[in-house]
Amino acid sequence: LSLSLSLSLSLSPFASRTPRQEGLRGASHEMRGSSMAGGCMRQRLWRLALLALALLEGGLRRGAHGLASMRMSARERANLKQLRHNVVHRGDRGDQPLSGPPRVCVLGGGAFGLAMASVTGRKGIPTTVLMRNADDVAHFTEHGEHPRYLSGIPMPSAVSATTDAAAALEEATYIIHAVPVQHSRDFLQEIAHLVPSGAPVLSTSKGIETSSLKLMTDILGETLGSRSTAYLSGPSFAAEIAQGLATAVTIASEDPILAEEFAAIMSSNSFRAFTTSDVVGVEAGGAVKNVIALAAGMSEGLGLGTNAMAGLVTRGCWEMRRVALVLGAKPSTLMGLSGVGDTFGTCFGPLSRNRSLGVRLGKGETLEDILASMNGVAEGVPTAFALRELVKKADPSYRLDLKYPIIFGVSDILEGKLDIREGLQNLMMMPIRAEMFDAEFSPLVGTRSR
C-alpha cells in the first residue's frame, strides 16, 4: 500500500497532462479521506496495486499510460451515467430539476450558432435554433439550411428553427448562447423571464463588452441570475464544424460536473470537448486572440512575410498570457486549445473574419467599408478597444504600451491614430531585452521573478 500510494503521487505531473488523466491525481487524495466507503477504498487500492505492478514491469511512462487507459473506459461510462442522472436529479446539486431528456436551445442563428446546432443535432438530440428573421426560419424549415450563414451545408434532421423565444426555451434542458458579446446583454435581458430556471447555459461568445469591460461570465450572471454556466472556446471555425471535420475545443466551468455534462453532450468522433475549471483563462484567451488575428492579418496585407507574422503572433501570445495573469487566470490555460490553439487557427486560418479584416486593412481599405461589406461579426474590432481599457484598469504597472505593444498598437490603428505600416514598424523598434518566456511576471508590480 505504501509503495502504491507513493508511486501514484509521483505520477501527478504526468496525470495532469490530459483531462481524462486529471482524475488520477485525485485517487491518492481520496484514499486519505476517512469518509470513503470500504468498497470504494478496495477498488482504489486494487487500481494502485496494478499501477505499482505496471511500474515495476514496464517503467514509469508505461505504468502511467497503462492506468490512464484503464481509467478511460470506466470514466466514460461514469460520465454517461452521471449525465442521465443529472438531467433528472439536478436538484441534488442545488439547481432546479430539469423537465426530461436532453433538449437543446441555441440562442442565435449565426454561423457559430448553426455549427453548435449541427453538433448536437448529429447526435440525435432535439435542438431548436432561436433566430431573429422570420424569412430565415421559413427558408430553414423548407430547405434544412440557412440562406446566408453556412449556406449549402444542410443541418441534421433533429435541428429546427423558430423566432418564438417562448416556444424555443419552453422544454430546453440545455442552452447554448451564440449571440455576439456586444449584443448579448440586451438580448438576454429580453428573454430572461423565459429561460427555464434549471437549464444551464453554455456560452460560445468571445470578447469583452465595451460599455462595461466585462466578460461573458459577468454578463450571464447579471442578466440570467444565479445558474450553472460553462464557456466553450478553441480553434473552431463554424463551417468546418458543420461539415463534420475534426475539431477539438475546451469547455470551462467552475462546476466540474457541468463541464463534463456539456462535454458528453457535444463530443463525437468528429467533435471533441475537453474540460477545465479556469473560466477566466478560457475567456481571456478567446478575447485576446481576435486582436492578435487583426495584427496578423495586417502583417499579411502589407506583405511583410512569414517571418514577421510568426514573430508577431508569438509575441501576441505573450501579451495574451500577461493579460490572463492580470485577470487572475492560470497561465497554463493559455498553452491549451483556448489559448495558443485558438490563436493559431484564427491567425493562420483562411476562414477567420478577424484575420481577413486585418488583411484588407493592410491592403489599404478603410475600416468602415470593410465592416459594411462583411457577412458576420468581427469581434476583434470592439474587443481591441475594450481590451486596451481593461488592461489600463487591471494592470497598475508603468509603460503599458511597452508591455502590450500589439494590443495598444492595434487599437490605435483602428482608431486612425497610427498608420498600419508605422504601427507594425514600431514593434521592430522595441527595446532590446530578454525574451522573458522563461520568467513569471507579477502583474501588480510589473517585475519578474524566477
FENMO-V576392 format. One record per residue. PSI is psi in degrees with one decimal (999 if undefined). OMEGA is omega in degrees with one decimal (* if undefined). D_CENTER is the distance of its C-alpha to the mean C-alpha in Angstrom with 2 decimals. Layout:
[[PSI/OMEGA/D_CENTER] [PSI/OMEGA/D_CENTER]]
This chain:
[[-45.0/-179.6/40.16] [-44.4/178.5/40.12] [-44.7/-178.4/39.36] [-42.7/-179.0/36.59] [-45.4/-179.2/34.92] [-37.6/179.5/35.14] [-39.1/179.4/33.82] [-38.1/178.2/30.80] [-36.5/-179.2/30.03] [-16.2/-178.5/30.49] [-5.4/-171.8/27.76] [-35.4/177.0/24.96] [-33.9/178.5/23.71] [-39.5/-175.1/23.50] [-23.4/-177.2/22.12] [2.0/-173.3/19.05] [-24.9/179.6/17.95] [151.8/-178.5/16.28] [-39.5/-178.2/14.79] [-38.8/179.9/17.96] [-15.2/-179.9/20.21] [-33.6/-179.8/18.74] [-22.9/179.7/21.06] [-33.7/-175.5/24.01] [-31.6/-177.7/23.80] [-13.2/-173.7/24.60] [-49.7/-176.5/27.65] [-34.2/179.3/30.05] [-40.0/-179.8/29.02] [-31.3/-179.7/29.57] [-29.9/-177.1/32.97] [-10.8/-179.2/34.07] [127.3/-176.7/33.51] [-14.2/-175.8/36.88] [-2.6/-176.8/35.55] [135.5/179.6/34.47] [155.3/-177.1/36.64] [-41.0/-179.1/39.14] [-41.9/179.3/37.80] [-38.7/179.2/34.26] [-44.5/180.0/35.85] [-37.8/179.3/37.87] [-42.1/178.8/34.91] [-44.1/-179.4/33.01] [-38.9/179.5/36.20] [-41.2/179.8/36.75] [-40.3/179.3/33.35] [-36.0/177.1/33.93] [-40.9/176.6/37.39] [-38.0/177.9/36.08] [-45.6/-180.0/33.74] [-43.4/178.8/36.73] [-42.6/179.9/38.75] [-39.0/179.6/36.10] [-42.8/-179.3/35.87] [-35.3/-176.7/39.62] [-40.2/-169.9/39.97] [-3.0/179.9/37.19] [166.0/-173.8/35.85] [-47.7/-175.3/32.75] [-45.1/179.5/30.22] [-37.1/-179.5/31.67] [-42.9/178.7/31.85] [-43.5/-179.5/28.21] [-37.3/-177.9/27.25] [-45.4/-179.8/29.86] [-35.6/178.1/28.70] [-43.3/179.7/25.04] [-38.6/179.9/26.25] [-35.3/-178.2/28.44] [-29.1/-170.7/25.67] [-51.7/-176.0/23.23] [-39.0/178.5/25.33] [-37.9/-179.2/26.27] [-40.7/178.8/22.73] [-42.3/177.8/21.73] [-41.1/179.4/24.86] [-38.5/179.1/24.18] [-45.8/-179.3/20.69] [-41.0/178.2/22.28] [-42.0/179.8/25.12] [-36.5/179.0/22.99] [-48.4/180.0/21.05] [-38.3/-179.8/24.42] [-42.5/-175.5/25.74] [-32.7/-179.4/22.99] [-39.6/-176.1/23.36] [-34.5/-173.1/27.03] [39.1/-179.0/27.24] [-25.8/179.5/24.27] [-22.5/177.8/26.92] [-23.0/-179.7/27.28] [3.1/-178.8/24.11] [-5.3/176.8/25.46] [172.6/176.5/23.72] [142.2/176.5/25.79] [144.9/178.3/26.70] [164.8/-169.1/25.21] [-17.0/-177.7/27.67] [-156.2/-180.0/27.39] [162.9/-176.4/25.54] [127.4/170.7/21.95] [131.2/-172.5/21.91] [137.2/170.1/18.84] [123.9/177.7/18.92] [120.6/179.2/16.53] [109.7/-179.8/16.93] [120.9/-177.9/17.31] [28.5/175.2/19.10] [-171.1/-174.9/17.58] [-45.1/-175.9/16.41] [-34.5/175.1/12.84] [-42.2/177.1/14.31] [-38.3/178.3/16.93] [-42.8/177.7/14.70] [-38.2/177.5/13.09] [-35.8/178.6/16.73] [-33.4/-179.9/17.87] [-50.0/-179.5/15.70] [-34.9/-179.8/17.21] [-36.9/179.0/20.48] [-22.4/178.3/21.11] [6.0/177.9/21.16] [10.6/178.9/23.79] [122.8/178.3/21.94] [122.5/-173.8/23.52] [128.3/178.6/21.02] [127.8/178.1/22.05] [123.9/178.3/20.49] [112.2/-179.2/21.64] [167.1/179.5/22.84] [-32.9/-170.0/24.97] [122.6/-179.5/27.59] [-34.1/178.5/30.28] [-37.9/177.4/31.27] [-39.9/178.3/27.83] [-43.0/179.7/28.02] [-42.9/178.4/31.54] [-41.6/-180.0/30.63] [-43.4/-178.8/27.73] [-37.2/-177.5/30.11] [-39.5/-172.2/32.81] [-10.8/179.3/31.02] [18.5/178.4/27.81] [161.7/-179.6/25.67] [142.2/-177.7/24.70] [-21.6/-176.4/27.36] [-47.3/-178.4/25.12] [129.5/-178.8/21.47] [35.6/-179.9/21.17] [135.4/-178.8/24.93] [-6.7/177.8/26.67] [106.0/-177.8/23.97] [144.8/177.5/25.27] [153.9/176.6/23.18] [155.3/-177.2/24.00] [-20.9/180.0/26.91] [-5.7/-177.5/24.99] [131.5/175.3/23.19] [170.8/-178.4/25.18] [150.7/178.2/24.89] [160.6/171.6/26.56] [-1.4/-177.6/26.97] [103.3/-177.0/28.16] [-38.8/-179.6/25.54] [-44.4/-179.8/27.82] [-38.3/-178.3/28.26] [-36.1/-173.1/24.58] [-14.1/-170.1/23.64] [-48.3/-176.2/26.87] [15.8/-177.5/26.10] [130.9/173.6/22.29] [-20.1/175.8/21.10] [141.6/-178.5/17.36] [132.8/175.3/15.81] [119.5/-177.8/12.84] [119.9/-177.3/12.53] [35.7/176.7/12.22] [137.0/-180.0/14.56] [145.9/-174.0/14.15] [-44.6/-174.8/13.70] [-16.6/178.6/17.34] [-1.6/-172.5/18.69] [-43.9/-174.9/16.68] [-50.7/-179.7/19.12] [-41.9/-179.0/22.22] [-47.5/-177.2/20.92] [-35.1/177.4/19.87] [-33.6/-179.6/23.16] [-34.5/-174.5/25.10] [2.5/-173.1/23.86] [-38.7/-177.2/23.29] [-12.5/-179.3/26.70] [-13.0/-175.6/25.91] [123.4/178.9/22.74] [136.2/-173.8/23.93] [-25.7/-178.1/23.98] [-2.5/-174.6/22.69] [119.5/176.2/19.77] [159.6/-175.5/16.30] [131.9/172.2/13.57] [114.4/-179.1/10.07] [132.4/175.8/8.59] [3.8/-177.7/6.91] [137.1/-176.4/8.65] [129.9/176.9/7.89] [-172.7/-178.7/10.89] [131.7/178.7/13.73] [122.9/-173.5/16.59] [-34.4/-175.3/19.63] [-27.7/-175.1/22.22] [-11.1/-175.4/20.93] [33.7/-178.6/18.48] [154.1/177.1/16.13] [173.1/-177.7/12.42] [-30.2/178.2/11.31] [-35.3/177.1/11.97] [-42.2/-177.6/15.46] [-43.6/179.3/16.02] [-41.7/180.0/15.39] [-37.2/-177.4/17.70] [-22.2/-177.3/20.30] [-36.1/-176.3/20.53] [0.3/178.3/20.16] [-163.5/-177.0/21.56] [116.8/176.4/20.96] [165.3/179.1/18.87] [133.4/-179.3/16.17] [155.6/176.5/12.61] [165.1/-172.6/9.15] [127.4/-176.7/5.64] [135.6/177.2/3.54] [165.4/-179.4/1.71] [173.6/179.8/4.98] [100.0/-169.2/8.60] [85.3/175.0/9.37] [135.3/-173.7/12.46] [-44.2/-176.5/13.73] [-40.7/-179.1/17.23] [-37.3/176.7/16.58] [-48.0/-177.7/14.68] [-29.0/178.6/17.61] [-5.6/179.1/20.07] [18.2/177.3/18.93] [152.8/-174.8/18.12] [130.5/-178.0/16.34] [139.4/175.9/12.52] [133.5/-177.4/10.26] [172.1/175.0/6.58] [136.8/173.7/5.17] [121.8/-177.8/5.83] [139.3/174.6/6.87] [144.9/173.5/10.23] [-15.1/175.3/13.48] [101.5/-175.4/15.20] [-31.1/178.7/14.89] [-41.1/179.2/16.91] [-41.3/178.1/14.71] [-40.8/179.4/11.62] [-33.5/175.8/14.17] [-52.6/-179.3/15.52] [-37.0/178.1/12.53] [-39.7/179.0/12.10] [-38.6/-179.9/15.83] [-40.8/-172.1/15.84] [-30.9/-169.9/13.36] [142.1/176.8/14.44] [-170.6/179.6/17.44] [-9.4/178.2/19.28] [-8.6/-178.6/17.28] [114.9/-175.4/13.73] [129.7/-179.7/12.51] [126.9/173.4/9.84] [166.1/-173.9/9.89] [157.4/175.7/9.59] [160.1/176.1/9.72] [-3.9/-175.9/11.35] [80.7/-178.1/10.14] [-45.4/-177.7/8.49] [-41.0/179.2/9.95] [-42.5/178.9/8.89] [-42.5/179.9/5.10] [-39.7/179.2/6.41] [-44.7/179.0/9.14] [-42.3/179.8/7.75] [-28.6/179.4/6.19] [-49.4/-173.8/9.68] [-34.1/-175.3/11.95] [-30.0/178.9/11.23] [-34.8/177.5/12.69] [-40.4/176.7/15.74] [-38.5/180.0/16.23] [-35.6/175.8/16.22] [-44.9/179.9/18.95] [-40.8/179.4/20.97] [-40.7/177.9/20.65] [-40.9/177.2/21.88] [-42.4/179.2/24.71] [-42.6/179.2/25.76] [-40.7/179.9/26.02] [-32.3/178.1/27.84] [-8.9/-179.9/30.31] [35.4/-176.4/30.92] [-10.7/175.2/30.38] [168.7/-177.4/29.60] [-38.3/179.9/27.13] [-46.7/-178.2/28.05] [-43.6/-178.0/27.19] [-42.0/179.5/23.79] [-42.7/177.8/22.85] [-40.0/-179.4/24.10] [-46.3/-178.6/22.37] [-39.3/179.3/18.87] [-46.3/177.9/19.66] [-30.4/175.5/20.87] [-37.7/177.4/17.91] [-32.8/175.5/15.70] [-42.8/177.1/18.31] [-38.5/176.8/17.96] [-44.5/-179.5/14.18] [-40.1/-179.7/15.09] [-41.1/176.6/17.86] [-43.6/-179.5/15.95] [-42.1/178.4/13.67] [-42.1/179.9/17.00] [-37.6/-177.9/18.63] [-3.5/176.9/16.14] [15.5/-179.5/16.56] [169.8/175.1/13.48] [125.5/-179.4/14.15] [-27.9/-179.5/14.74] [-27.8/179.1/14.13] [-35.0/-177.0/10.37] [-10.8/176.0/10.59] [1.2/-177.2/12.55] [-161.6/-175.7/9.96] [-37.9/-176.5/7.70] [-9.2/179.0/4.95] [-96.4/-178.0/8.35] [-30.9/179.0/11.41] [-50.5/178.9/10.19] [-35.4/179.7/8.39] [-45.4/179.3/11.38] [-45.4/-179.9/13.90] [-42.8/-177.1/13.01] [-35.9/-176.7/13.11] [-31.4/-174.5/16.18] [-10.5/-177.2/18.15] [137.3/-178.0/17.29] [-12.6/-177.8/19.96] [-2.0/-176.0/17.82] [122.4/177.5/15.93] [-38.8/-179.0/17.40] [-42.8/176.8/16.85] [-44.2/-179.4/18.54] [-39.5/177.4/21.23] [-43.1/178.4/21.94] [-39.6/177.9/22.46] [-44.9/-178.6/24.76] [-36.1/174.9/26.81] [-42.3/-179.9/27.17] [-27.2/179.6/28.36] [0.8/171.8/30.91] [-2.7/178.6/32.37] [155.3/178.5/31.07] [154.1/-179.7/30.57] [-40.1/-178.8/27.30] [-44.5/-179.9/28.94] [-38.4/-179.4/30.05] [-48.3/-178.8/26.73] [-36.8/-179.3/24.86] [-26.1/-176.1/27.73] [-5.4/-174.0/27.53] [139.6/174.4/23.82] [80.6/-175.1/22.78] [175.6/-175.7/19.39] [130.9/172.6/17.61] [94.8/-174.3/16.78] [-19.6/-176.5/14.54] [-27.5/-177.4/15.43] [-59.5/177.5/18.95] [-31.0/-179.9/18.68] [-35.1/180.0/15.82] [-45.2/180.0/18.26] [-44.1/-178.7/20.89] [-38.1/-178.7/18.85] [-41.0/177.6/17.34] [-44.4/-179.4/20.90] [-35.7/178.8/22.24] [-40.1/177.8/19.61] [-44.0/178.6/20.49] [-36.5/-177.7/24.14] [-37.7/-171.8/23.72] [-26.5/-176.2/21.77] [107.7/-176.3/23.39] [3.7/-177.0/27.18] [168.8/-176.0/28.16] [162.0/176.2/30.46] [58.5/179.8/30.12] [-26.7/179.7/26.45] [-24.7/176.2/27.16] [-23.4/-180.0/27.91] [-27.4/179.5/24.86] [58.2/-174.2/22.40] [-32.3/-178.8/24.53] [-46.5/179.2/21.91] [-47.7/-178.9/20.13] [-38.0/-179.0/23.61] [-42.5/178.9/25.14] [-41.8/178.9/22.79] [-44.8/-179.8/23.39] [-37.0/179.0/27.11] [-44.3/-179.4/27.19] [-30.9/178.5/25.54] [-6.0/-179.2/28.05] [10.9/179.9/30.90] [-15.5/-174.0/31.89] [134.6/175.3/31.47] [143.1/-175.6/32.37] [-50.0/-178.0/29.67] [-39.0/178.3/31.90] [-40.3/-179.5/33.03] [-45.1/179.3/29.56] [-32.3/177.4/28.47] [-33.6/179.2/31.90] [-31.6/179.4/31.42] [-32.0/178.6/28.65] [-13.4/-179.1/31.34] [12.0/178.7/33.64] [151.7/-179.7/31.49] [142.7/177.7/33.61] [127.6/-178.3/34.12] [174.9/177.3/32.55] [148.0/-177.8/30.88] [-34.0/169.3/27.48] [16.1/173.9/26.28] [-17.7/-179.4/23.33] [10.5/-177.6/25.34] [147.2/174.5/25.63] [131.3/-179.3/23.76] [143.6/170.0/24.01] [104.6/-173.8/25.01] [-19.4/-177.2/23.49] [-28.0/-177.8/26.21] [-8.1/177.0/29.03] [26.0/178.6/27.60] [173.2/179.0/29.17] [155.0/177.1/28.23] [148.4/-179.1/29.40] [999/*/29.64]]
